[in-house]
Amino acid sequence: MLDQNIKTQLKAYLERLESPIELVAALDESDKAAQIKELVTEIAELSDKVTARFDGNNTRRPSFGVAKAGEQPRVFFAGLPMGHEFTSLILALLQVSGYAPKVSDEVLNQIKGLNLKVNFDVFVSLSCHNCPDVVQALNLIAIYNPNTTATMIDGSFFQDEVEQRKIMAVPMVFQDNEHIGQGRMTLEEIVAKLDTNSAEKDAAALNAKDAFDVLVIGGGPAGATAAIYAARKGINTGIVAERFGGQVMDTMDIENFTSVQKTQGPKFAAEMEAHVREYDVDIMNLQRVSKITGANQTINGLVAVELENGAKLESKTVILSTGARWREMNVPGEQEYRTRGVAYCPHCDGPLFKGKRVAVIGGGNSGVEAAIDLAGIVEHVTLVEFDTKLRADQVLQNKLHSLPNTTVIMNALSTEVLGDGSQVTGLKYKDRATDEEHVVELAGIFVQIGLLPNTDFLKDSEVELTNRGEIIVNDRNETNVQGVFAAGDCTTVPYKQIIIATGEGAKASLSAFDYIIRSGQ
């Protein structure tokens, strides 16, 4: 099951166990149960502090739980936690034993204070790079709340249950069998969702803060870089982020950031946040901005920032770096069948469509890459492109055309997502040359048609936007509003790339510092 290299690494981790633990398997006669038994046995053989038992009473079989010796398991794995979930397994082994998690005391105390009595199930696919954060968060909550359990369920292990619950997107979370969320969620987001008083407490704490010199809005590459550059100047720096890492968290492979030959989005984002935390930056995560008022419109000459929770912050300068999000088709049926066949992440949700027919909307690099990846999993992929030609790099086009189970339809306008009331059954499109309408029968639609700037909160503000919603900036990253700068994918700067966003974040920060000096604030 585990190769020698992985065994060596795992053995080293198990030396950090704080106390003895037990792996308690609940098995049946299936081949999958044999795999779980093999994995549990191999882990137990690597440490004297790990015992394997095969008398588990978990009703979901095959599965295994992790428990401190003498206690009942509260963390369960219904499947083989390999691939992206191997880290979740390692952390569960350590943290159940008493090993301290790498979270702030504030968040840990909030977890302990939840006082829950619930069972969490999270459905995952092992190729999903968004799933581990959710699994690890729920495991941590279960570890510190004695009446709570958390179970990772590999959809490929329990295909019948996936079909029954009509799960077509991961991660998908259930609390006592009631659906409470899907998609990427951080520990802080999940805890905030479970802690009903968190919004009020956050607002009170934010209102008490002094004015900043530089306040960055957005925690992606542009925002993180801007915060680092400002903090290095020794000035009071804050960063407000709806989700630290931004769109990078939804990116799989990164191979074009100079000096980093290859990494993955979540890892890049984690290292980016760690870099910011090396400096004296006040990070205010899980906060959404609702309004910006320029310095020339306020009584005290400071830029005013209002948050959706009612809190208000002030700063001498503000840097808008809110990034972008996936563009939607905006056709009938898209919202109705979102997570029920309409998806935006082929890496995460692709395995759920194994053996089925799907479509990819969009013929750029992301669309063609998605079609290529999906072709190795599903029965057939139909790529639908609005233009008369594909816009992806030629090497990607060549690969796509070489695959036997793909079809490309060009000059096509997607007009409707079809379904049976519970899940997607097809896509309706119009041939732009003939105006004829066609229907493709399929089970899933992956939308890959570019990005939209996250600037909706600015549409009624003083900040000038293009008709596409991009913030208009000059070569110094200044907007038309005094004291307000902008950087990254939310601006008019061409080429939406991570490395360009980081450069623009640095420029915006230096310009903001120069503004502070010249204005004598």
Salt bridges, closest charged atoms under 4 A:
GLU22 OE1 - ARG53 NH1 2.85
ASP55 OD1 - ARG53 NE 3.04
GLU71 OE1 - ARG74 NH1 3.97
ASP121 OD2 - ARG60 NH2 3.67
ASP121 OD2 - ARG165 NH2 3.92
ASP133 OD2 - ARG184 NH2 2.18
GLU161 OE2 - ARG60 NH2 2.89
GLU161 OE2 - ARG165 NH2 3.07
GLU163 OE2 - LYS356 NZ 3.29
ASP195 OD2 - LYS201 NZ 3.14
ASP213 OD1 - LYS316 NZ 3.09
GLU242 OE2 - ARG288 NH2 2.64
ASP250 OD2 - ARG243 NH2 2.85
GLU255 OE2 - LYS262 NZ 3.56
GLU273 OE2 - ARG277 NH2 2.82
ASP282 OD2 - LYS209 NZ 2.79
GLU308 OE1 - ARG288 NE 3.53
GLU328 OE2 - ARG338 NH1 2.55
ASP373 OD2 - HIS347 NE2 3.91
GLU379 OE2 - ARG357 NH1 3.33
GLU385 OE1 - ARG391 NH2 3.11
GLU416 OE1 - LYS428 NZ 3.60
ASP456 OD2 - ARG325 NH2 3.39
ASP456 OD1 - LYS459 NZ 3.26
GLU470 OE2 - LYS496 NZ 3.25
GLU504 OE2 - LYS507 NZ 3.38
ASP514 OD2 - ARG476 NH2 2.93
ASP514 OD2 - ARG518 NE 2.74
